[in-house]
Amino acid sequence: MAKRRKQNEEEKEEKTFKVPKFDEETYLKRERRNIKATFLAFLFALLMAFICFGFWALMGSGTDLRWFLVFLVCIANAAFIRYIYQRFNIDISDFTRKNWFLIYGTYFFTWILIFIVLVNPPFYDDEAPMVDLVILPDMQEFENSVNIVAKITDNAGVHKTDISLKINNQTIDNNDFDFIENIFSYEFLGPMNYSTDETYNFELKVNDVNGIQTVKSRSFTYSK
């Protein structure tokens, strides 16, 4: 029995391992197919990014659901990738989950990258400057000053020459107020003593580099 077992082991050792034949032609054909499919997904994502950008611009900044709607368009149109492959005669019969994950991942991340670039400066800007305004104080005694201070921020940028201030319909010269590191400040020197209270209405207008405007209107009072 031991002799037979030994003989079987020797026969197994004599058998050589045969390496499976590598089908180079099939491998190259499959890899070219995969590259072509990925490239088409990239091009389709590029097209969808421009289409969604058009929807974004048409809806305007007043629509709160813009991000949700364009994202929905992106997701819904991902189904057309299969039809594109059929149109270009790409065999997807042996596509695995890994293949589809790569295709849809390429489509989605290309779309979101290009779309975010398109909807932000310098390509596009529809966001008005943000102006946080305070009056220090909003009621003052005669012969004292009132400070108008505002923090002004914008994604495209604001220059001092794009800011205008009117007090009781009189335009204040740009040299009379400061705009340093997004902080606007103006000191209004109050009137001398009057018999009645004095109310001053002012209007602060801020334009960004693309001409989009924000207007803030407030008032302050001098009183005995």
Secondary structure, DSSP 8 states (H G I E B T S, - for coil): -HHHHHHHHHHHHHS--------HHHHHHHHHHHHHHHHHHHHHHHHHHHHHHHHHHHH-TT-TTHHHHHHHHHHHHTTHHHHHHHHTT---TT--HHHHHHHHHHHHHHHHHHHHHHTSTTT------EEEEEEE-SEEETTSEEEEEEEEE-SS---GGGEEEEETTEEE-GGGSEEETTEEEEEEE-----SS-EEEEEEEEEE-TT--EEEEEEEEEEE-
